[in-house]
Amino acid sequence: MMSIRTFVATAFAATTLTLPTGAVAAPTATPADCASAQAAADQADDDFEAVKKDYLAQIADGGHPDASQRQALADADVERSTARAEAERICNSV
């Protein structure tokens, strides 16, 4: 009689060997896709800089940014990083 361990190992090996070996190739990006992604990344960078400038100006004027303003700055930073990473991914596949 086959032990559970042997049965599981055999089933795992059979399943693993029948799976496709390679991933489906992603469609290649065009230079226009790269330019569009770069423009989006540049816009996100400009938006971050504008939010940061307002944030720092408020501090320089003796103000204390509230939680929503700190969150807006953090959100703009995340958007900037995400857009830049997406642009890099797209442009590296051209």
NORNORJO-V920192 format. One record per run of one state. SS is the DSSP state (a for helix, b for strand, c for the rest). FROM is the first residue (numbers start at 1). TO is the last residue. If there is no record, write none. Layout:
BEGIN
ss from to
SS FROM TO
SS FROM TO
END
This chain:
BEGIN
ss from to
c 1 3
a 4 18
c 19 30
a 31 60
c 61 66
a 67 92
c 93 94
END
